[in-house]
Amino acid sequence: MAWSLWLVPPIITSIFFVLGVITLYWAIFSWITAHVKASNRPIDVKKVQIAVGTLCAVGSVFALQLLVRDSHLSWTFTTFQLLLLIFVAYFLQLRIPYWVIFIASVGFMFLNGNVNQPLSWAYTVLFVLFYVVSYQQSVHLWRRPFLRYLSIAVIFAAVLWGIVCLRFHLDWRTYAEELGNYTILVVLMYGYFQIQDRDRRIKERLFQSANWDALTHVQNFAAYDRAVGHYFRHSANHQTRLAMIMFDIDHFKQVNDTYGHLAGDEVLKQVAAQVTAVLKKSDPKAVLYRTGGEEFNILLPDYDLTMSTAVAQRVFEGVRDLRITYNDVTIRVTISVGVSELREMDSNPLDFYKRVDANLYRSKKNGRKQITVE
């Protein structure tokens, strides 16, 4: 259509259409995930991917088809549809139930007014099968992934384009041109996403190193500093509660001196894992941070002093019951804990931190292995 009306080769329009949808997807996905992360709320990335990817793919296919559905050129976006299927199934690995794709395809047939044509039903069944096979090969680490990807993409496209040519009485020269253009785009798409994937992995590693403690795999002081600032502002603006628990591992230097620093590392890892498990049972909104050597903080949004003390008691008991085995030696540790909640007198997060830290200091000064609440 683009070539006959505007003298633009079909492969060029296909490239722009596909890149446009992919760019739209990444823009929406990045905006949603950044917005949720900024508010420190839990997010299921896979669910966001499925929702945004499905919306962009289905919306763009139906929107473009509305432009040509009543003309003899309604086949012109076939390559675009197949590339979007590969984008959703292979590169995003979105596990959409096959019956959802089938229903959407039947709706597409109703849109085009060809629901009573056997070739359209054959196309629909193969289209759904193409999705299933593409998804399966994307989630399995089989050998020679590019050759598998290209073979499946071309074989299905050859059959599907053959059905389109039969249905619209297209000549085989058109078939060869469209299939050739499609193959070029399939190869380019693979290269594009290889670059994107490498870039994404680099960004993820940078994000992990900037926000997560490499030893204990809990969030670090930088992440704590951002989170407490966010919660402090939110509490000031919306009059919500905020509590904090701070704890130290008692006599941690003695563990290092007696058993070695590797034993100390094992203690830190297992204490962090135990506390994380306790918090997960209590409330997923409670987040553990390693803010110093053996010092940890827990932020509890929407908690008052009574509620946070109950959480501190569960954390205290969880660590007390922990048995850490290292080189056939069982190490048992305890923690000293300080607890407080945000007050109107706190002019900044540091005031809040100092009060919790003072409570922790009292626990240590008074013999350790206890909780101080104020």
C-alpha positions as CSV (number, residue, x, y, z in Angstrom):
1,M,0.0,0.0,0.0
2,A,2.7,2.5,1.0
3,W,4.6,1.8,-2.3
4,S,1.6,2.2,-4.5
5,L,0.3,5.4,-2.9
6,W,3.4,7.1,-1.5
7,L,6.3,5.4,-3.3
8,V,7.7,4.1,0.0
9,P,8.9,0.5,-0.1
10,P,6.9,-1.8,2.2
11,I,9.9,-2.9,4.1
12,I,10.6,0.7,5.2
13,T,7.0,1.1,6.5
14,S,7.2,-2.2,8.3
15,I,10.4,-1.2,10.0
16,F,8.9,2.1,11.2
17,F,5.7,0.4,12.3
18,V,7.5,-2.3,14.3
19,L,10.0,0.1,15.9
20,G,7.1,2.5,16.7
21,V,5.3,-0.2,18.7
22,I,8.4,-1.5,20.4
23,T,9.3,2.1,21.4
24,L,5.8,2.7,22.7
25,Y,6.0,-0.5,24.7
26,W,9.4,0.4,26.3
27,A,8.2,3.9,27.0
28,I,5.0,2.8,28.8
29,F,6.8,-0.1,30.6
30,S,9.7,2.2,31.8
31,W,7.3,4.9,33.0
32,I,5.1,2.4,35.0
33,T,8.0,0.6,36.6
34,A,9.9,3.8,37.4
35,H,6.8,5.4,38.9
36,V,6.1,2.3,41.1
37,K,9.8,2.0,42.2
38,A,9.9,5.7,43.1
39,S,7.0,5.2,45.4
40,N,8.7,2.1,47.0
41,R,5.7,-0.1,46.3
42,P,6.1,-3.8,45.4
43,I,5.8,-4.5,41.7
44,D,5.3,-7.7,39.7
45,V,7.4,-6.9,36.6
46,K,6.2,-9.8,34.6
47,K,2.5,-8.8,35.1
48,V,3.3,-5.3,33.9
49,Q,5.1,-6.7,30.9
50,I,2.2,-8.9,29.9
51,A,-0.3,-6.1,30.3
52,V,1.7,-3.4,28.5
53,G,2.9,-5.8,25.8
54,T,-0.5,-7.2,25.1
55,L,-2.1,-3.7,25.0
56,C,0.5,-2.4,22.6
57,A,0.4,-5.4,20.3
58,V,-3.3,-5.9,20.1
59,G,-4.1,-2.2,20.1
60,S,-1.7,-1.4,17.2
61,V,-2.8,-4.4,15.1
62,F,-6.5,-3.6,15.4
63,A,-5.9,0.2,14.9
64,L,-3.9,-0.3,11.7
65,Q,-6.3,-2.8,10.4
66,L,-9.2,-0.3,10.7
67,L,-7.4,1.7,8.0
68,V,-7.5,-1.0,5.4
69,R,-10.3,-3.4,6.4
70,D,-12.7,-2.3,3.6
71,S,-10.2,-2.3,0.8
72,H,-8.5,-4.9,-1.3
73,L,-5.2,-4.0,0.5
74,S,-6.3,-5.5,3.9
75,W,-3.4,-8.0,3.6
76,T,-0.7,-5.3,3.7
77,F,-0.1,-5.5,7.4
78,T,0.4,-9.2,7.6
79,T,4.2,-8.9,8.0
80,F,3.6,-6.4,10.8
81,Q,1.3,-8.8,12.6
82,L,3.8,-11.6,12.4
83,L,6.6,-9.5,13.7
84,L,4.5,-8.3,16.6
85,L,3.7,-11.9,17.5
86,I,7.5,-12.7,17.5
87,F,8.0,-9.6,19.7
88,V,5.5,-10.7,22.2
89,A,6.1,-14.4,22.3
90,Y,9.9,-14.7,21.7
91,F,11.5,-11.5,22.9
92,L,9.2,-10.5,25.7
93,Q,8.4,-14.1,26.6
94,L,4.8,-13.1,27.6
95,R,2.9,-16.2,28.6
96,I,-0.5,-15.3,27.3
97,P,-3.1,-18.2,27.3
98,Y,-3.5,-19.5,23.7
99,W,-7.3,-19.2,24.0
100,V,-6.9,-15.4,24.5
101,I,-4.9,-15.1,21.3
102,F,-7.5,-17.3,19.5
103,I,-10.4,-15.1,20.7
104,A,-8.5,-12.0,19.7
105,S,-7.8,-13.5,16.3
106,V,-11.5,-14.4,15.8
107,G,-12.4,-10.8,16.8
108,F,-9.9,-9.7,14.1
109,M,-11.8,-11.9,11.6
110,F,-15.1,-10.3,12.5
111,L,-13.4,-6.9,12.1
112,N,-12.4,-7.8,8.5
113,G,-15.7,-9.5,7.8
114,N,-14.1,-12.8,6.8
115,V,-15.3,-15.0,9.7
116,N,-17.1,-17.3,7.3
117,Q,-14.0,-18.1,5.1
118,P,-12.2,-21.4,5.8
119,L,-8.8,-20.0,4.8
120,S,-9.2,-17.3,7.5
121,W,-9.8,-20.0,10.1
122,A,-6.8,-21.9,8.9
123,Y,-4.7,-18.8,9.2
124,T,-6.0,-18.2,12.7
125,V,-5.2,-21.7,14.0
126,L,-1.7,-21.5,12.5
127,F,-1.2,-18.0,13.9
128,V,-2.0,-19.3,17.5
129,L,0.3,-22.3,16.9
130,F,3.1,-19.9,15.8
131,Y,2.7,-18.0,19.1
132,V,2.9,-21.3,21.2
133,V,6.0,-22.6,19.3
134,S,7.8,-19.2,19.5
135,Y,7.1,-18.9,23.2
136,Q,8.3,-22.4,23.9
137,Q,11.6,-22.0,22.0
138,S,12.2,-18.7,23.8
139,V,12.0,-20.1,27.3
140,H,14.1,-23.2,26.6
141,L,17.9,-23.0,26.4
142,W,18.3,-25.1,23.3
143,R,21.4,-25.1,21.1
144,R,21.8,-22.7,18.2
145,P,19.0,-20.3,19.3
146,F,19.3,-18.0,16.3
147,L,19.0,-20.8,13.7
148,R,15.9,-22.2,15.6
149,Y,14.4,-18.7,15.9
150,L,15.0,-18.0,12.2
151,S,13.8,-21.4,11.0
152,I,10.5,-21.3,13.0
153,A,9.8,-17.7,12.1
154,V,10.3,-18.3,8.3
155,I,8.5,-21.6,8.1
156,F,5.4,-20.3,9.8
157,A,5.5,-17.1,7.8
158,A,5.9,-19.0,4.5
159,V,2.7,-21.0,5.3
160,L,0.7,-18.0,6.6
161,W,1.7,-15.8,3.7
162,G,0.8,-18.6,1.4
163,I,-2.7,-18.6,2.9
164,V,-2.9,-14.8,2.5
165,C,-1.9,-15.1,-1.2
166,L,-4.5,-17.7,-1.9
167,R,-7.2,-15.7,-0.1
168,F,-6.5,-12.4,-1.9
169,H,-5.4,-13.9,-5.2
170,L,-1.9,-12.4,-5.0
171,D,0.8,-13.3,-7.5
172,W,3.8,-15.4,-6.3
173,R,6.1,-12.5,-7.0
174,T,4.4,-10.5,-4.3
175,Y,4.6,-13.6,-2.1
176,A,8.4,-13.8,-2.6
177,E,8.9,-10.1,-2.0
178,E,6.9,-10.0,1.2
179,L,8.5,-13.2,2.5
180,G,12.0,-11.8,1.7
181,N,11.3,-8.5,3.4
182,Y,9.9,-10.3,6.4
183,T,13.0,-12.5,6.7
184,I,15.2,-9.4,6.6
185,L,13.1,-7.8,9.4
186,V,13.2,-11.0,11.5
187,V,17.0,-11.0,11.3
188,L,17.2,-7.2,12.1
189,M,14.8,-7.7,15.1
190,Y,17.0,-10.4,16.5
191,G,20.1,-8.2,16.4
192,Y,18.2,-5.3,17.8
193,F,17.0,-7.2,20.8
194,Q,20.4,-8.8,21.4
195,I,21.7,-5.2,21.8
196,Q,18.8,-4.2,24.0
197,D,19.3,-7.3,26.2
198,R,23.0,-6.6,26.7
199,D,22.2,-3.0,27.6
200,R,19.4,-4.1,30.0
201,R,21.8,-6.5,31.8
202,I,24.4,-3.8,32.2
203,K,21.8,-1.5,33.7
204,E,20.5,-4.2,36.0
205,R,24.0,-5.0,37.3
206,L,24.6,-1.3,37.9
207,F,21.3,-1.0,39.7
208,Q,22.0,-4.1,41.8
209,S,25.5,-2.8,42.8
210,A,24.1,0.6,43.6
211,N,21.2,-0.5,45.7
212,W,21.8,-4.0,47.1
213,D,24.4,-5.4,49.4
214,A,26.5,-8.0,47.6
215,L,27.0,-10.2,50.7
216,T,23.6,-10.4,52.3
217,H,21.4,-9.7,49.2
218,V,19.3,-7.1,51.1
219,Q,19.1,-3.5,50.2
220,N,22.0,-1.2,51.2
221,F,22.4,2.2,52.9
222,A,21.9,4.1,49.7
223,A,18.5,2.4,49.1
224,Y,17.6,3.0,52.8
225,D,18.5,6.7,52.5
226,R,16.2,7.1,49.5
227,A,13.4,5.1,51.1
228,V,13.4,6.9,54.4
229,G,13.4,10.2,52.6
230,H,10.4,9.2,50.6
231,Y,8.5,7.9,53.6
232,F,9.3,10.9,55.6
233,R,7.9,13.3,53.0
234,H,4.9,11.0,52.5
235,S,4.2,11.0,56.2
236,A,4.5,14.8,56.4
237,N,2.2,15.4,53.4
238,H,-0.4,12.7,54.3
239,Q,-0.1,12.4,58.1
240,T,0.7,8.7,57.9
241,R,2.7,6.7,60.5
242,L,6.2,5.4,60.1
243,A,8.2,3.2,62.4
244,M,11.8,1.9,62.3
245,I,13.6,-1.0,63.8
246,M,17.4,-1.0,64.1
247,F,19.5,-3.9,65.3
248,D,23.1,-5.0,65.7
249,I,24.5,-8.5,66.0
250,D,25.9,-8.9,69.5
251,H,29.6,-9.5,69.9
252,F,30.1,-9.8,66.1
253,K,33.8,-8.9,66.4
254,Q,34.2,-11.9,68.7
255,V,32.7,-14.1,66.0
256,N,35.2,-12.8,63.5
257,D,38.1,-13.2,65.9
258,T,37.2,-16.7,67.0
259,Y,36.0,-18.3,63.8
260,G,37.4,-16.0,61.1
261,H,35.9,-13.4,58.8
262,L,34.4,-16.0,56.5
263,A,32.4,-17.3,59.4
264,G,31.4,-13.7,60.1
265,D,30.2,-13.4,56.5
266,E,28.1,-16.5,56.9
267,V,26.5,-15.1,60.1
268,L,25.6,-11.9,58.3
269,K,24.1,-13.8,55.4
270,Q,22.0,-16.1,57.5
271,V,20.8,-13.4,59.9
272,A,19.7,-11.3,56.9
273,A,17.9,-14.3,55.4
274,Q,16.2,-15.2,58.6
275,V,15.0,-11.6,59.2
276,T,13.8,-11.3,55.6
277,A,11.8,-14.5,56.1
278,V,10.2,-13.2,59.3
279,L,9.3,-9.9,57.6
280,K,7.8,-11.6,54.6
281,K,5.4,-13.5,57.0
282,S,4.6,-10.3,58.9
283,D,4.2,-7.7,56.1
284,P,5.8,-7.5,52.6
285,K,5.9,-3.7,53.0
286,A,8.5,-4.0,55.7
287,V,11.9,-3.9,54.1
288,L,15.3,-4.8,55.6
289,Y,18.4,-2.8,54.9
290,R,22.0,-3.4,55.7
291,T,23.2,0.1,56.7
292,G,26.6,-0.8,58.3
293,G,28.9,-3.6,59.1
294,E,26.6,-5.7,61.4
295,E,24.0,-3.0,61.6
296,F,20.5,-3.4,59.9
297,N,17.5,-1.2,59.7
298,I,13.9,-2.1,59.0
299,L,11.4,0.5,57.7
300,L,7.7,-0.1,58.6
301,P,5.4,2.3,56.7
302,D,1.9,2.7,58.3
303,Y,3.1,1.1,61.6
304,D,2.7,2.6,65.1
305,L,4.9,1.9,68.0
306,T,2.9,-1.1,69.3
307,M,2.7,-2.8,65.9
308,S,6.4,-2.2,65.2
309,T,7.4,-3.6,68.7
310,A,5.5,-6.8,67.9
311,V,7.5,-7.1,64.6
312,A,10.8,-6.4,66.5
313,Q,9.9,-9.2,68.9
314,R,9.4,-11.7,66.1
315,V,12.7,-10.6,64.5
316,F,14.5,-10.9,67.8
317,E,13.1,-14.4,68.4
318,G,13.8,-15.5,64.9
319,V,17.5,-14.6,65.2
320,R,17.7,-16.1,68.7
321,D,16.5,-19.4,67.4
322,L,18.9,-19.4,64.5
323,R,21.7,-22.0,64.4
324,I,24.5,-21.2,62.0
325,T,26.8,-24.0,60.9
326,Y,30.2,-23.2,59.7
327,N,33.1,-25.8,59.3
328,D,31.2,-28.2,61.6
329,V,30.8,-25.5,64.3
330,T,27.4,-24.3,65.3
331,I,27.3,-20.5,65.9
332,R,24.5,-18.9,67.8
333,V,24.0,-15.2,67.9
334,T,21.7,-12.6,69.4
335,I,20.8,-9.1,68.5
336,S,20.3,-5.7,70.3
337,V,17.3,-3.8,69.0
338,G,16.1,-0.2,69.0
339,V,12.5,0.7,68.0
340,S,10.8,4.1,67.5
341,E,8.2,5.8,65.4
342,L,8.2,9.1,63.5
343,R,7.2,12.1,65.6
344,E,6.0,15.6,64.8
345,M,9.2,17.0,66.4
346,D,11.3,15.2,63.7
347,S,12.3,17.9,61.3
348,N,14.2,15.5,59.0
349,P,14.9,11.8,58.6
350,L,18.1,12.1,60.5
351,D,16.3,13.2,63.7
352,F,14.2,10.0,63.4
353,Y,17.3,7.9,62.8
354,K,19.2,9.3,65.8
355,R,16.3,8.4,68.2
356,V,16.2,4.8,66.9
357,D,20.0,4.6,67.1
358,A,19.9,5.9,70.7
359,N,17.4,3.2,71.6
360,L,19.7,0.6,70.1
361,Y,22.6,2.1,72.1
362,R,20.7,1.7,75.3
363,S,20.0,-2.0,74.5
364,K,23.8,-2.5,74.0
365,K,24.7,-0.5,77.1
366,N,22.3,-2.4,79.3
367,G,23.7,-5.8,78.5
368,R,22.7,-6.5,74.9
369,K,20.3,-9.2,73.8
370,Q,17.2,-6.9,74.4
371,I,14.8,-4.5,72.8
372,T,14.5,-0.9,73.7
373,V,11.3,1.0,72.6
374,E,10.6,4.7,72.9
